[in-house]
Amino acid sequence: MNKAKSKLVSSKALYEIGQYGDSVGRSYYAMFLSAKALLVRDGYDVSSHKSLIGIFGREYVKNGDFDNDIAKYLSGTQSLRDNADYDAIDTISKEIAFERIIQAEKFIAEVERIL
């Protein structure tokens, strides 16, 4: 969880200097790493983003342990992170980056509630 929180700090710092695409990437990794902390605690070994999202959804969202609306932030932000990292044109706005920071904060709080 410390690493997830560190990524959130980085996301906020990048947002403040106008690096919105990179900020979204760090928000995604804040969520990814917090989800991974929960999975590791419960004995799962995940190596890919796709497998983490799948197992996380199956083990914590479908059974009602994790808020479904908050869980959607993870995959939605992954898609934006992919766009920010791989598209030739940066389409991540200040508003989108700010929204993802808020979502990462909520996601981390929901993971901590379960932990």
C-alpha positions in Angstrom: 0.0 0.0 0.0 2.9 2.3 0.6 3.9 2.0 -3.0 0.3 2.7 -4.2 0.2 5.8 -2.0 3.5 7.0 -3.4 2.2 6.7 -6.9 -0.8 8.9 -5.9 1.6 11.5 -4.5 3.5 11.4 -7.8 0.2 11.8 -9.7 -0.7 14.9 -7.8 2.8 16.4 -8.4 2.6 15.7 -12.1 -0.8 17.3 -12.2 0.5 20.4 -10.6 3.1 20.9 -13.3 0.7 20.3 -16.1 1.8 16.7 -17.0 -1.8 15.4 -17.2 -1.1 12.3 -19.2 1.6 11.2 -16.8 -0.6 12.1 -13.9 -3.3 9.7 -15.1 -0.6 7.0 -15.5 0.4 7.4 -11.9 -3.3 7.4 -10.7 -3.7 4.1 -12.6 -0.7 2.6 -10.9 -1.9 3.8 -7.5 -5.1 1.8 -8.1 -3.3 -1.1 -9.7 -0.9 -1.5 -6.8 -3.5 -1.1 -4.1 -5.6 -3.9 -5.8 -2.4 -6.0 -6.1 -1.8 -5.5 -2.3 -5.2 -7.0 -1.6 -4.6 -9.9 -4.0 -1.1 -10.6 -2.6 -2.5 -10.6 1.0 -5.0 -13.3 -0.1 -2.3 -15.4 -1.8 -2.7 -14.5 -5.4 0.3 -14.1 -7.7 -0.6 -11.8 -10.6 1.9 -10.7 -13.2 -0.2 -8.9 -15.8 -2.6 -6.0 -15.7 -5.3 -8.0 -17.4 -5.1 -10.9 -15.0 -5.1 -8.6 -12.0 -8.2 -6.8 -13.2 -9.9 -10.1 -13.9 -9.1 -11.8 -10.6 -9.8 -8.6 -8.7 -13.3 -8.4 -10.2 -14.0 -12.0 -9.7 -12.8 -12.2 -6.1 -13.8 -8.9 -4.6 -16.4 -7.1 -6.8 -18.7 -10.0 -7.9 -19.1 -11.2 -4.3 -19.9 -7.6 -3.1 -16.9 -7.0 -0.9 -15.7 -4.1 -3.1 -17.9 -1.3 -4.3 -18.7 -2.0 -8.0 -18.8 1.7 -9.0 -15.4 2.3 -7.5 -14.0 -0.9 -9.0 -14.8 0.5 -12.5 -12.3 3.2 -12.0 -9.4 0.7 -12.4 -10.2 -0.5 -15.9 -11.4 2.9 -17.0 -8.1 4.5 -15.9 -6.1 1.7 -17.5 -7.6 2.6 -20.8 -6.7 6.3 -20.3 -3.2 5.4 -19.2 -2.7 3.3 -22.4 -3.9 6.3 -24.5 -1.6 8.7 -22.6 1.4 6.4 -23.0 1.0 5.1 -26.5 -1.1 7.6 -28.6 0.9 10.1 -30.7 -1.4 13.0 -29.6 -2.0 13.7 -25.9 -5.7 13.9 -25.3 -5.7 13.9 -21.5 -7.1 17.2 -20.2 -6.6 18.9 -16.8 -10.2 17.9 -15.8 -9.7 14.2 -16.7 -6.4 14.0 -14.8 -8.0 15.7 -11.7 -11.0 13.3 -11.9 -8.6 10.3 -11.9 -6.8 11.6 -8.9 -10.1 11.7 -7.0 -10.9 8.2 -8.3 -7.6 6.8 -7.2 -8.1 8.3 -3.7 -11.5 6.6 -3.5 -10.1 3.3 -4.8 -7.3 3.3 -2.3 -9.7 4.1 0.5 -12.0 1.2 -0.5 -9.0 -1.2 -0.6 -8.0 0.0 2.9 -11.5 -0.6 4.2 -11.2 -4.3 3.2 -7.6 -4.7 4.4 
